[in-house]
Every structure is written in structure tokens, then in C-alpha cells.
């Protein structure tokens, strides 16, 4: 049985307005880069999105979609992992982020170096949009605006959240943000001596990952809470599907926005 943390309504509203360190412009770019890379590598290493990729693949085939745009891509590792799992070379994927990163890409994927804030996204009907583990970064009003744009443009959006407000997630985030960072750091490529210094000798990287991990939990929502949010914002529509999916060692929350002809 999953234990959901009981946070009073007013306090929950305050938590939603919290920002993770990596969302601030003043946050050192090097620490943002290292944090995004480590989180991306963890997600790919454990294959969190393996089953999500199968769902996306079915959607792409069903609706004859040729383009995928990933929002808030960060390090790009999660999106690249999903693209490789799709095994559909004819599909083109574009990565986007407010703080775009330079990463090694698979053929068929591009990552423009121009920043793209999710608030400025203008969805295209023929594009499948993805958002991996970033929805909780935004306030309800911003979440509503994004989904409303997708609905208005009759497009697709797959939102996936790893973290939920549960005791299990507190334990997993603590382990991943400490032991996980220390264990995986040597495997990050390309090798950078600065990364070693900031992880082992002066573990600022570990501290910032841990802080942002805890803020993520405070800002996160359970499946039940997201279902309630979607009904409050958009009514009882079958174009928005909120589900939970087991992916060892945790459960993922998925919010799928569908075109109106489905």
C-alpha cells in the first residue's frame, strides 16, 4: 500500500509556488548541467520510460505522426532513450528547453541551441509532444495553459511524472540524490574533472540534486490529485486521461492529452 503524504491545502498551495534551484537564472550553468545529466542517466539506466515508449509508438502509428517534440528536455537523455526505444527511424524528434544543453544525439534527433520556454510553445496538430518529469515545475495556471493549447490545436501531449508525494518517493529520492549521484558520476561522458571535484571533493552537486529532489516531492501530485485537477480545469472530458503505471522501483503518473477525433 502506498502512503501518500497528507499536506494541508494552504501549505500545498505554497509548495506549488516553490521553484527548484535549476529553474533560476542565477543557478550556475555547470551545476544545472551536471544535475540534468545525472537525473537523465538514472532514468535511462533503470528504463523508467520503457512502457511509455510503447504507448507513444502505438499513438504515432495510429495517427500517422511524423514528428515528436520534447518539451523541457534538459540533458536530453530521457527523450533520446524513448526515441531509441521507438525504433522508428522515419520519425524526427526535436528537443527543446529553456536552458538547452549540448549533448550527443542519435541520428534523427536535433536539439537547437535557442531557448524555448514552455509558456511560449505553439503546438502543431501534426506533432506529438512529450514532457518527461517536468510538469511539476509549473504552477497550476501554467499547466492549464499548456494543456489548453494542446486541446485548442487538436494535438497530442504525453506528460510523465516520476515523483509523487509518498513516503516511498522520499526514500527513493534521498537514495538517488546521494548514493545514486556518487555511484553514477564516474560513468557520465564526456569525463570532466570539475564534475569529480563538485561531486566527491566538494559535494555541491550532491547537495543541489538532493535539495531539488525534495522540492520536487513537495510540488508533486498523486494520480488522484491530478485527476481532480484536470476535472476542475477542463471538466469531465475523455480527451485527458490520467493514469498510474508501475515502473520499478516506483509508479509513474501519466497525463495524456488526445485530439478530439479519437
LODO-651403 format. One record per atom (N, C-alpha, C): residue number from 1; y, x, z. Coordinates in steps of 0.05 Angstrom, whole numbers, plus 5000, padded with zeros to 4 digits. Layout:
% LODO-651403
n,py,px,pz
NUM,Y,X,Z
...
END
This chain:
% LODO-651403
n,py,px,pz
1,4976,5017,5000
1,5000,5000,5000
1,5025,5018,5000
2,5044,5012,4982
2,5068,5028,4980
2,5089,5018,4999
3,5100,5036,5016
3,5121,5028,5035
3,5148,5032,5022
4,5162,5009,5019
4,5189,5011,5008
4,5209,5014,5030
5,5228,5033,5027
5,5248,5038,5048
5,5267,5014,5049
6,5271,5003,5073
6,5288,4980,5076
6,5317,4989,5082
7,5334,4986,5061
7,5362,4995,5064
7,5379,4970,5064
8,5396,4966,5085
8,5414,4943,5086
8,5431,4941,5061
9,5438,4916,5053
9,5453,4911,5028
9,5478,4927,5025
10,5496,4928,5045
10,5521,4943,5043
10,5516,4972,5039
11,5497,4983,5055
11,5491,5012,5052
11,5480,5018,5025
12,5463,5000,5015
12,5451,5004,4988
12,5473,5005,4967
13,5493,4988,4969
13,5515,4988,4950
13,5530,5015,4951
14,5533,5026,4975
14,5547,5052,4978
14,5530,5074,4965
15,5504,5073,4969
15,5486,5093,4958
15,5488,5093,4927
16,5490,5069,4915
16,5491,5068,4886
16,5515,5083,4875
17,5536,5084,4891
17,5561,5098,4882
17,5560,5128,4886
18,5539,5137,4899
18,5536,5166,4903
18,5531,5179,4876
19,5540,5204,4874
19,5535,5220,4850
19,5518,5244,4856
20,5499,5250,4838
20,5484,5275,4842
20,5502,5298,4834
21,5496,5321,4846
21,5512,5345,4841
21,5515,5351,4811
22,5493,5348,4797
22,5493,5355,4768
22,5510,5337,4751
23,5520,5314,4763
23,5537,5296,4748
23,5566,5303,4749
24,5573,5322,4767
24,5601,5330,4770
24,5608,5353,4750
25,5632,5351,4739
25,5641,5372,4720
25,5643,5399,4734
26,5650,5399,4760
26,5654,5425,4774
26,5627,5438,4781
27,5605,5424,4779
27,5579,5436,4786
27,5573,5459,4767
28,5567,5483,4777
28,5562,5506,4760
28,5541,5500,4737
29,5549,5506,4713
29,5532,5501,4690
29,5505,5514,4692
30,5504,5538,4704
30,5478,5552,4706
30,5459,5538,4725
31,5470,5526,4747
31,5453,5512,4766
31,5444,5485,4754
32,5461,5473,4738
32,5453,5448,4724
32,5431,5454,4704
33,5433,5476,4690
33,5413,5484,4670
33,5386,5489,4684
34,5387,5505,4705
34,5362,5511,4719
34,5349,5486,4731
35,5365,5468,4742
35,5355,5444,4754
35,5342,5426,4733
36,5356,5422,4711
36,5346,5405,4689
36,5319,5417,4678
37,5318,5443,4675
37,5294,5455,4664
37,5271,5452,4682
38,5275,5456,4708
38,5252,5454,4727
38,5242,5426,4729
39,5260,5407,4730
39,5251,5379,4731
39,5237,5371,4705
40,5247,5380,4683
40,5235,5374,4657
40,5207,5386,4655
41,5204,5411,4665
41,5178,5425,4664
41,5158,5410,4682
42,5167,5401,4705
42,5149,5387,4723
42,5138,5361,4710
43,5156,5346,4698
43,5149,5321,4685
43,5129,5326,4662
44,5134,5347,4646
44,5116,5353,4624
44,5089,5364,4634
45,5090,5381,4654
45,5066,5394,4665
45,5046,5373,4675
46,5057,5353,4690
46,5040,5332,4701
46,5035,5309,4682
47,5048,5309,4659
47,5043,5289,4639
47,5051,5261,4648
48,5073,5259,4662
48,5082,5233,4673
48,5085,5212,4651
49,5094,5221,4627
49,5101,5202,4606
49,5079,5198,4585
50,5055,5207,4591
50,5033,5205,4571
50,5029,5176,4562
51,5027,5158,4581
51,5021,5130,4573
51,5046,5117,4562
52,5070,5126,4571
52,5095,5115,4560
52,5096,5122,4530
53,5088,5146,4523
53,5088,5154,4495
53,5071,5136,4478
54,5049,5127,4488
54,5031,5109,4473
54,5045,5082,4468
55,5060,5072,4488
55,5074,5047,4485
55,5096,5050,4464
56,5111,5072,4465
56,5132,5077,4445
56,5120,5079,4417
57,5097,5092,4415
57,5084,5095,4389
57,5077,5068,4377
58,5066,5050,4394
58,5060,5023,4385
58,5085,5008,4375
59,5106,5011,4390
59,5131,4998,4383
59,5142,5008,4356
60,5141,5034,4353
60,5151,5046,4328
60,5135,5036,4304
61,5109,5035,4307
61,5092,5026,4285
61,5097,4996,4279
62,5099,4981,4301
62,5102,4952,4298
62,5128,4944,4284
63,5149,4959,4289
63,5176,4952,4278
63,5185,4971,4257
64,5167,4989,4248
64,5173,5007,4226
64,5199,5023,4231
65,5200,5036,4254
65,5224,5051,4262
65,5221,5080,4253
66,5243,5092,4243
66,5241,5119,4234
66,5257,5139,4251
67,5273,5129,4270
67,5290,5146,4286
67,5288,5140,4316
68,5288,5161,4332
68,5288,5158,4361
68,5311,5174,4372
69,5327,5162,4389
69,5350,5176,4401
69,5345,5176,4431
70,5344,5200,4443
70,5340,5202,4472
70,5367,5205,4485
71,5373,5189,4505
71,5398,5190,4520
71,5395,5206,4545
72,5416,5220,4553
72,5415,5236,4578
72,5391,5255,4577
73,5389,5270,4556
73,5365,5287,4551
73,5362,5310,4571
74,5385,5320,4581
74,5383,5343,4599
74,5370,5367,4586
75,5349,5377,4598
75,5335,5401,4587
75,5321,5394,4561
76,5316,5369,4556
76,5302,5361,4532
76,5272,5361,4535
77,5261,5372,4556
77,5232,5375,4559
77,5217,5347,4559
78,5227,5327,4574
78,5213,5301,4573
78,5212,5289,4545
79,5235,5289,4531
79,5236,5277,4504
79,5218,5293,4485
80,5219,5319,4486
80,5202,5336,4469
80,5173,5331,4474
81,5166,5328,4500
81,5138,5322,4508
81,5129,5296,4495
82,5146,5275,4498
82,5139,5249,4486
82,5137,5251,4456
83,5155,5265,4443
83,5154,5268,4414
83,5128,5281,4405
84,5119,5301,4419
84,5094,5315,4413
84,5070,5296,4417
85,5072,5279,4438
85,5050,5260,4443
85,5049,5239,4421
86,5072,5232,4410
86,5072,5212,4388
86,5056,5221,4364
87,5058,5247,4358
87,5044,5259,4335
87,5050,5243,4309
88,5076,5238,4305
88,5085,5224,4282
88,5107,5241,4269
89,5099,5260,4252
89,5119,5279,4241
89,5141,5266,4224
90,5136,5242,4213
90,5157,5229,4197
90,5180,5218,4214
91,5175,5216,4240
91,5196,5206,4258
91,5216,5228,4265
92,5241,5222,4264
92,5262,5241,4271
92,5274,5234,4298
93,5277,5254,4316
93,5287,5249,4342
93,5313,5264,4347
94,5332,5252,4359
94,5357,5265,4366
94,5361,5264,4397
95,5366,5287,4409
95,5371,5288,4437
95,5402,5288,4442
96,5410,5275,4463
96,5439,5273,4470
96,5443,5276,4500
97,5466,5286,4507
97,5472,5289,4536
97,5502,5294,4539
98,5512,5287,4563
98,5540,5292,4570
98,5544,5322,4573
99,5522,5336,4581
99,5523,5365,4584
99,5499,5376,4567
100,5502,5377,4541
100,5480,5385,4524
100,5471,5414,4530
101,5444,5418,4528
101,5432,5444,4533
101,5421,5457,4508
102,5420,5483,4508
102,5407,5497,4486
102,5378,5502,4493
103,5360,5489,4478
103,5331,5490,4484
103,5316,5495,4458
104,5291,5506,4462
104,5273,5509,4439
104,5262,5482,4431
105,5266,5475,4405
105,5259,5449,4396
105,5235,5449,4377
106,5221,5427,4376
106,5200,5422,4358
106,5212,5413,4331
107,5200,5421,4308
107,5209,5411,4283
107,5210,5380,4283
108,5231,5369,4272
108,5235,5340,4273
108,5254,5331,4294
109,5262,5349,4312
109,5280,5343,4334
109,5306,5359,4331
110,5328,5346,4336
110,5354,5360,4336
110,5368,5354,4363
111,5384,5373,4371
111,5399,5370,4396
111,5427,5380,4391
112,5445,5362,4381
112,5473,5370,4376
112,5487,5381,4400
113,5504,5401,4396
113,5518,5413,4419
113,5543,5398,4427
114,5549,5375,4414
114,5572,5359,4422
114,5564,5339,4444
115,5580,5338,4465
115,5573,5320,4488
115,5573,5291,4480
116,5555,5275,4491
116,5555,5246,4487
116,5551,5232,4514
117,5571,5219,4523
117,5569,5203,4548
117,5555,5177,4541
118,5537,5169,4558
118,5521,5145,4553
118,5539,5121,4551
119,5562,5122,4563
119,5581,5099,4562
119,5593,5096,4534
120,5591,5117,4518
120,5603,5116,4491
120,5582,5111,4469
121,5558,5106,4477
121,5536,5102,4457
121,5541,5076,4443
122,5539,5077,4416
122,5540,5053,4399
122,5513,5050,4386
123,5495,5033,4397
123,5468,5031,4387
123,5466,5023,4357
124,5445,5033,4344
124,5439,5025,4317
124,5413,5009,4317
125,5413,4988,4301
125,5390,4970,4301
125,5364,4984,4293
126,5365,5003,4276
126,5341,5016,4266
126,5332,5040,4282
127,5343,5044,4306
127,5337,5067,4323
127,5324,5058,4349
128,5304,5073,4358
128,5291,5068,4384
128,5304,5086,4404
129,5315,5075,4425
129,5329,5092,4446
129,5311,5095,4470
130,5312,5119,4481
130,5297,5125,4506
130,5316,5136,4527
131,5309,5132,4552
131,5324,5142,4574
131,5305,5149,4597
132,5300,5175,4600
132,5279,5184,4619
132,5292,5193,4645
133,5285,5179,4667
133,5293,5187,4694
133,5323,5192,4697
134,5339,5175,4685
134,5368,5179,4687
134,5383,5152,4692
135,5369,5130,4691
135,5382,5104,4694
135,5395,5101,4722
136,5382,5113,4742
136,5393,5111,4769
136,5419,5126,4773
137,5426,5144,4755
137,5451,5159,4757
137,5475,5140,4754
138,5471,5117,4743
138,5494,5100,4736
138,5497,5076,4754
139,5521,5067,4757
139,5526,5043,4773
139,5517,5018,4758
140,5514,4996,4773
140,5504,4971,4761
140,5520,4963,4736
141,5546,4965,4739
141,5564,4957,4717
141,5558,4973,4692
142,5553,4999,4695
142,5547,5016,4672
142,5520,5011,4661
143,5501,5005,4679
143,5474,4998,4670
143,5474,4972,4653
144,5490,4953,4663
144,5492,4928,4649
144,5505,4931,4622
145,5526,4948,4620
145,5539,4953,4595
145,5521,4965,4574
146,5505,4984,4582
146,5486,4997,4564
146,5466,4977,4553
147,5453,4962,4571
147,5433,4943,4562
147,5445,4921,4545
148,5470,4912,4552
148,5483,4891,4536
148,5488,4901,4508
149,5495,4926,4505
149,5500,4938,4478
149,5474,4937,4462
150,5452,4944,4475
150,5426,4944,4461
150,5419,4915,4453
151,5424,4896,4470
151,5418,4868,4464
151,5436,4858,4441
152,5461,4865,4442
152,5480,4856,4421
152,5473,4868,4394
153,5464,4893,4394
153,5458,4906,4368
153,5429,4901,4359
154,5415,4885,4375
154,5387,4878,4369
154,5370,4903,4365
155,5373,4921,4384
155,5359,4946,4382
155,5337,4948,4404
156,5325,4972,4406
156,5304,4977,4426
156,5314,4998,4446
157,5305,4994,4471
157,5311,5014,4492
157,5287,5015,4511
158,5277,5039,4516
158,5256,5044,4536
158,5268,5061,4558
159,5271,5049,4582
159,5280,5063,4606
159,5256,5069,4624
160,5255,5094,4633
160,5233,5102,4651
160,5245,5115,4675
161,5237,5106,4699
161,5246,5118,4724
161,5222,5128,4739
162,5224,5153,4748
162,5202,5164,4764
162,5204,5157,4793
163,5229,5158,4803
163,5234,5156,4832
163,5238,5127,4840
164,5226,5119,4862
164,5231,5093,4875
164,5237,5097,4904
165,5250,5078,4918
165,5257,5081,4946
165,5233,5077,4965
166,5214,5095,4964
166,5190,5093,4980
166,5185,5118,4996
167,5170,5116,5017
167,5163,5139,5034
167,5147,5159,5018
168,5129,5150,5000
168,5114,5168,4983
168,5133,5185,4966
169,5154,5173,4955
169,5172,5187,4938
169,5188,5208,4954
170,5195,5202,4979
170,5208,5221,4996
170,5191,5246,5000
171,5165,5242,5004
171,5146,5264,5008
171,5144,5280,4982
172,5140,5265,4960
172,5136,5279,4934
172,5161,5294,4925
173,5184,5282,4929
173,5209,5296,4921
173,5214,5321,4938
174,5207,5319,4964
174,5210,5342,4982
174,5192,5365,4973
175,5167,5359,4967
175,5148,5379,4958
175,5156,5390,4931
176,5164,5373,4912
176,5171,5382,4885
176,5196,5399,4885
177,5215,5392,4903
177,5241,5406,4903
177,5241,5432,4919
178,5219,5437,4932
178,5216,5462,4947
178,5193,5479,4936
179,5168,5471,4944
179,5145,5485,4934
179,5143,5485,4904
180,5149,5462,4892
180,5148,5459,4863
180,5166,5478,4849
181,5191,5480,4859
181,5210,5499,4847
181,5201,5528,4849
182,5192,5535,4873
182,5183,5563,4877
182,5158,5570,4860
183,5140,5551,4857
183,5116,5556,4842
183,5121,5557,4811
184,5138,5540,4801
184,5141,5537,4772
184,5163,5556,4761
185,5180,5566,4778
185,5202,5583,4769
185,5193,5606,4751
186,5172,5621,4758
186,5164,5644,4741
186,5154,5636,4713
187,5148,5610,4709
187,5137,5601,4683
187,5158,5590,4664
188,5183,5589,4674
188,5205,5579,4657
188,5212,5600,4636
189,5214,5592,4611
189,5221,5610,4590
189,5246,5600,4576
190,5264,5619,4567
190,5261,5648,4569
190,5266,5658,4598
191,5255,5681,4604
191,5258,5692,4631
191,5287,5700,4635
192,5297,5694,4659
192,5324,5702,4667
192,5324,5713,4695
193,5334,5737,4699
193,5334,5749,4726
193,5351,5732,4745
194,5373,5720,4734
194,5390,5704,4751
194,5375,5681,4764
195,5356,5670,4748
195,5340,5647,4758
195,5323,5656,4782
196,5312,5680,4781
196,5296,5691,4803
196,5313,5695,4827
197,5337,5706,4824
197,5355,5711,4846
197,5363,5685,4860
198,5370,5664,4843
198,5380,5639,4854
198,5358,5621,4864
199,5333,5629,4860
199,5310,5613,4869
199,5297,5626,4894
200,5294,5653,4894
200,5280,5666,4915
200,5298,5682,4934
201,5315,5699,4923
201,5332,5716,4940
201,5355,5701,4953
202,5368,5684,4937
202,5389,5667,4947
202,5383,5639,4937
203,5367,5623,4951
203,5355,5599,4940
203,5374,5575,4938
204,5397,5580,4925
204,5416,5558,4920
204,5404,5537,4901
205,5388,5547,4882
205,5376,5528,4863
205,5357,5509,4877
206,5342,5519,4896
206,5324,5502,4911
206,5340,5481,4927
207,5361,5489,4939
207,5377,5471,4956
207,5390,5449,4939
208,5401,5456,4916
208,5414,5436,4899
208,5394,5416,4888
209,5370,5426,4880
209,5349,5408,4870
209,5341,5389,4892
210,5338,5399,4916
210,5330,5382,4939
210,5351,5361,4945
211,5376,5369,4945
211,5398,5350,4951
211,5399,5328,4930
212,5397,5336,4904
212,5398,5316,4883
212,5373,5298,4883
213,5350,5309,4892
213,5326,5293,4894
213,5329,5271,4915
214,5341,5278,4938
214,5345,5258,4959
214,5366,5237,4950
215,5387,5246,4936
215,5407,5227,4927
215,5394,5208,4906
216,5376,5218,4890
216,5361,5202,4871
216,5346,5179,4885
217,5333,5186,4907
217,5318,5166,4922
217,5337,5145,4933
218,5359,5153,4944
218,5379,5134,4955
218,5390,5116,4934
219,5392,5125,4909
219,5403,5109,4887
219,5382,5093,4872
220,5357,5099,4877
220,5335,5087,4862
220,5330,5058,4870
221,5315,5044,4853
221,5309,5016,4857
221,5279,5012,4853
222,5267,4993,4867
222,5239,4986,4863
222,5236,4968,4839
223,5212,4963,4831
223,5207,4944,4809
223,5218,4917,4815
224,5213,4908,4840
224,5223,4881,4848
224,5253,4880,4847
225,5267,4901,4856
225,5296,4902,4856
225,5307,4902,4828
226,5294,4918,4810
226,5303,4918,4782
226,5299,4891,4768
227,5277,4878,4774
227,5273,4851,4763
227,5295,4832,4772
228,5301,4834,4797
228,5323,4817,4808
228,5349,4823,4795
229,5355,4849,4791
229,5380,4858,4779
229,5382,4847,4750
230,5360,4850,4735
230,5360,4841,4707
230,5365,4811,4705
231,5353,4795,4723
231,5357,4766,4722
231,5386,4759,4729
232,5397,4773,4749
232,5425,4769,4757
232,5444,4775,4735
233,5438,4796,4720
233,5457,4805,4699
233,5453,4791,4672
234,5428,4785,4665
234,5423,4775,4638
234,5408,4748,4637
235,5402,4737,4661
235,5387,4712,4661
235,5357,4717,4657
236,5343,4695,4654
236,5314,4697,4652
236,5306,4700,4622
237,5309,4724,4612
237,5304,4729,4583
237,5278,4745,4580
238,5264,4739,4558
238,5239,4753,4552
238,5245,4779,4536
239,5271,4784,4531
239,5278,4808,4516
239,5280,4833,4535
240,5278,4828,4561
240,5279,4850,4580
240,5254,4849,4597
241,5237,4869,4596
241,5212,4870,4610
241,5212,4893,4631
242,5209,4886,4656
242,5208,4906,4677
242,5180,4907,4688
243,5169,4932,4688
243,5141,4935,4697
243,5138,4960,4713
244,5115,4963,4725
244,5107,4986,4741
244,5082,4998,4729
245,5081,5024,4727
245,5057,5037,4715
245,5049,5062,4731
246,5024,5063,4738
246,5014,5086,4753
246,5012,5111,4736
247,5023,5132,4745
247,5022,5158,4732
247,5020,5179,4754
248,4996,5189,4759
248,4991,5207,4781
248,5013,5229,4784
249,5024,5233,4808
249,5016,5221,4834
249,5035,5199,4843
250,5047,5184,4825
250,5066,5163,4833
250,5065,5140,4813
251,5082,5121,4818
251,5085,5098,4799
251,5112,5100,4785
252,5112,5094,4760
252,5136,5094,4744
252,5147,5066,4742
253,5173,5063,4740
253,5186,5037,4733
253,5194,5039,4704
254,5187,5018,4689
254,5196,5017,4661
254,5212,4992,4656
255,5235,4995,4642
255,5251,4973,4634
255,5253,4974,4604
256,5241,4954,4591
256,5240,4955,4561
256,5258,4932,4551
257,5277,4939,4533
257,5294,4920,4521
257,5286,4917,4492
258,5280,4892,4484
258,5269,4886,4458
258,5289,4872,4440
259,5285,4875,4413
259,5301,4859,4394
259,5293,4830,4396
260,5311,4812,4387
260,5306,4783,4391
260,5285,4771,4373
261,5274,4787,4353
261,5254,4775,4335
261,5226,4781,4345
262,5223,4794,4369
262,5197,4800,4379
262,5184,4774,4390
END
